Structure formats: C-alpha cells, structure tokens
Amino acid sequence: MLNARFLTLPKTSALCLRDQVCELISSAIAQDLFPKAEPLPSCRALSGHLGVSRNTVHDAYCRLIDIGLVVSRDRSGYFVDDAVAELGRSSIASKDKKTSIPSPLEHVMAGLLRPSDMAKVDHPNDWSNYPYPFVYNQIDPTWFPIKEWRESMRAAMASSGLVEWSRDAGGADSSNLIKQLQQRLLGYRGINAAPEEILVTSGAQNAISLLATLNAYVGRRVAIEDPCYPEARNAFEVAGNQLACVPVDRFGLIVDKVPADVGLVYTTPSHQFPTTVTMSVKRRLELCERAVRDDFLICEDDYEAEMNFVQKRERPIRALDTSGRTVYVGSLSKSVAPGLRIGYMVAHPDVIREAKAIRRSTMRHPPILLQDAMAHFIASGALDAHLRRMERRYRSRWEIILDALAEHLPDFDQQVSQGGTCVWLTAPKGIDTSILAQRLKQHGVLVDEGAAFYRDPSHGQRKLRIGFTALPRASLRDGIKLIAAEAIRVRA
Ligand SMILES: Cc1ncc(COP(=O)(O)O)c(C=O)c1O
C-alpha cells in the first residue's frame, strides 16, 4: 500500500475539506502513485493521517466513485478504477518517451527570429512578493472594486441574459457593452462611433495583433515608435510585417521621420510608451495630414489615457481625424484590471469588418458573459466612481515619486510628463541600467531597464522605467532611496 505519509493537505485552500481530500487522491492517481491492484488507504487510516473526520474521507471517496476514478469492492475497500489506472500508466510512459524526442521545430526554424526570443519586459511571476515592485501594468489588488464587480457579474448571470452569453455568438459582441463603450468611454474622449465602428477585443494587445495581421495582407511596412511598447513591435513582426522605427522627442512621435511607404503608423499619443511624453496637438494634426497624403492607417493606442494629472487631456487623434484613417485602441486593463482582458477598437466599418473576421478565425468571439458584466459595471456608475478613486490614488503616488526622485536621484534626468503610471529616467553617464536592475533585484527592488524598449538595445543602456501603481504609498520613498544607494555603487 502507498505510504500515506506522501499524502498531505495544502496549508491553505479555497476548497472545502472534502474537495481537498478528493484533489489529493485524484492527483496521486494521476501520478500513478498507488500500487496496482492494492486497495487505497482506508477511511480510518486516511482520516487519522490527515486529521480530518472519517465522514469527510468517506464523502471524498463517494465523490471519486461518482466521477469514475475509484470503485468500491465489497469488503475489500476502495480501488483505482482499472481503466483509469491503465490510462494513467500509458500516459506516464509516453511522457517519459516524449522528453527524449528531438524538437520538431529545430531544423525548420533554424536561423529564423523565434517569437519566444523576442524582447519583452518580464517580471518574475512572484513579483508581488518583492518588497519594492516598481513594475508596470499591475494594480494594487486591494483597490479592485470587488463588491461592485461581484454585483455586475451577478447581474450579467441573471437568467434573462443566459440566452445571450451561453450561446456561440459567432462573430458578435455584447450589444450592452458596445452601447456603454459608445455612450460612456468613447463619448468622454470626444469620439463619436456607430456600433459598426466598434469591436471588443481581448485587451488592447489583441486589437494591435488583429491590425498587425490585417496590415500584413496589405503588405506595406509598419512605422513604430522607437522606443516602443515591445509587445506591439513583437505583434507586428509575428504577423510578418517589416518595421520602420521612428524616433520620439518631447512632443511625441516625430512625424517628419515617418517614411512614405508605410501602410500603418503605430503610436501611443496620450502617454508615449515608455517615455510618458504626451503628443502635441500640432503633431497629431500633422500625422492626420500625412496619413491622407501617403495613404496609411494610424493605430492610436490610447492606453491609460485616463491617468492625466496635470492638465486637460488632449483630444485623441481619432477625434481630430476627418479622413477615417485612425484606428483607436482602448483598454480597461489599466483602469480596472488586466486580468479581465477587455479592450476595444474603433475604426472605419470596413476595418472593423475585416478585423472581426480575423478575430473570428482565431477565437470566434471574446467571452460575452464578461462583456455583459463590464457593461453592467459601466452602466451602474461603478467604473466612473472607481476611476475617480484611482486618479486620486495614482496622483498622490505620482507626487510622492516625483518628490522622492528630486531628493534622492537628482542626477537622473526625468522625462517631464502629464501623468501616467510610471516615470522614465535617464541615468548619468557611467551607469548601465541593466546592471543596476539586476543588482536591485537582489535587494527586493524590481525596475525596468531601458534596453527592451529600443530596436537597438544599446540605445536604452542608461534608461530606466519605474512603475508606481503596485506599491503601497509608504514603500515608494524607501524604494527610491534603495535605487539611489545602488546607483552610487554601480557607478563606483
Ligand atoms: C502601450 C500599451 N498598449 C497595449 C497594452 C496591452 O494592454 P492589454 O492588457 O489591454 O492587452 C499595454 C500593456 O501594458 C501597453 O502598455
């Protein structure tokens, strides 16, 4: 018999005791840990060993019998079902074999750029366990309006909506969410859009990737900002586009440097990623003119447009463009939570039609239940209230960070910005931010080195990004002090 010593319950679990015992036994079965043809541990033995009641173990065995993993034999006890035991053994044997099979991609991908090798800004999975995680695109989970979201999910799950979200919607989105986006989020940004001009996406990333696929059919190059959001650069390349890198200055993308042969220009005008610069109105208008003259589309990634702390927001390019060439991309990742995966694209109906067809070929449609819940969340006023709270909280962190930077890192040049969720710094000569970031990690401080944002990583050698949304206010100043102390050591 298997030594019950190997069976232990997790220290914490959201499951009830019966289900924890079920999980324990079923995972031991999946790993083929129980000797063939021998009975499983008795209720008495297992309850004594696990410190749970005999009834709980008995209930767990009954459940495992119900789902067909275990059988009960008269007077002999419980056994792993024969067919399950056989399947388990053959899958373990084939897993062992698989590890010795050479990669089937080795020769076909030799010499090619592999998607898995592309530059990205990676944080350790356990970033939230670090004392000073100056990471980007993560929220403080205590801020998530869980009560309101639960209410929205409950409303969306009401049986009246069941017909809508439980069926295969083909290519369609939730009409409730389209209406809310149209009237509220887009309306607030001064964008007029008809339902046929809106597509809901699985985050802004999905919208960028759909456009990347569409432009690859057109076959013309994509102009991207340099430095740039690396995952946009990757999305365009993965789809097979050739890139043209365009520099950025304190007014945003330098429109004069956009080559004439591009089919699409990708830009982040609200807060340029990663420099945080807001594109001037003059540049926005110049870009619209160029789009008409050279016949290209503009992808306006309006990520985190809400987080402006200094002055009234600039009008989005989509609202200035009278030619219908701007594809506006928005997201609820920064303002609500990235894990919800809700973004949207606003464009000419022809673009939406083709993007929807591409989306259909990859995922049919995003989850309608989530879309309906978000529609309820917006309609109930919960999003507005949440945004007001977030803006206050982010603004106060931003002010602390600016103050701490002025005091502790005065020799780091800081990009002037109107807000956002991070700051962009240039270290003094003699500091390589890759080395600084590595060393800081050992002290529990996570920051983004500049290299990953540039086409030529060496251009980012002295650049550093500090995101301030995932740390409590009380830790911000201490974190900056640690960065300052390490910078002195790196320079020495
Ligand atoms: C500039 C920019 N665009 C798009 C995205 C992707 O956002 P989402 O989480 O909505 O897919 C990110 C994520 O960090 C971003 O920074």
PDBQT file of the ligand as one rigid body, heavy atoms in Angstrom, charges set to zero:
ROOT
HETATM    1  C1  LIG A 501       1.051  50.792 -24.557  1.00  0.00    +0.000 C 
HETATM    2  C2  LIG A 501       0.322  49.509 -24.306  1.00  0.00    +0.000 A 
HETATM    3  N1  LIG A 501      -0.545  49.069 -25.223  1.00  0.00    +0.000 NA
HETATM    4  C3  LIG A 501      -1.213  47.913 -25.058  1.00  0.00    +0.000 A 
HETATM    5  C4  LIG A 501      -1.016  47.135 -23.956  1.00  0.00    +0.000 A 
HETATM    6  C5  LIG A 501      -1.759  45.842 -23.818  1.00  0.00    +0.000 C 
HETATM    7  O1  LIG A 501      -2.802  46.037 -22.945  1.00  0.00    +0.000 OA
HETATM    8  P1  LIG A 501      -3.905  44.964 -22.584  1.00  0.00    +0.000 P 
HETATM    9  O2  LIG A 501      -3.577  44.475 -21.225  1.00  0.00    +0.000 OA
HETATM   10  O3  LIG A 501      -5.185  45.743 -22.627  1.00  0.00    +0.000 OA
HETATM   11  O4  LIG A 501      -3.858  43.915 -23.629  1.00  0.00    +0.000 OA
HETATM   12  C6  LIG A 501      -0.107  47.532 -22.958  1.00  0.00    +0.000 A 
HETATM   13  C7  LIG A 501       0.147  46.718 -21.776  1.00  0.00    +0.000 C 
HETATM   14  O5  LIG A 501       0.977  47.001 -20.944  1.00  0.00    +0.000 OA
HETATM   15  C8  LIG A 501       0.567  48.760 -23.143  1.00  0.00    +0.000 A 
HETATM   16  O6  LIG A 501       1.430  49.202 -22.223  1.00  0.00    +0.000 OA
ENDROOT
TORSDOF 0
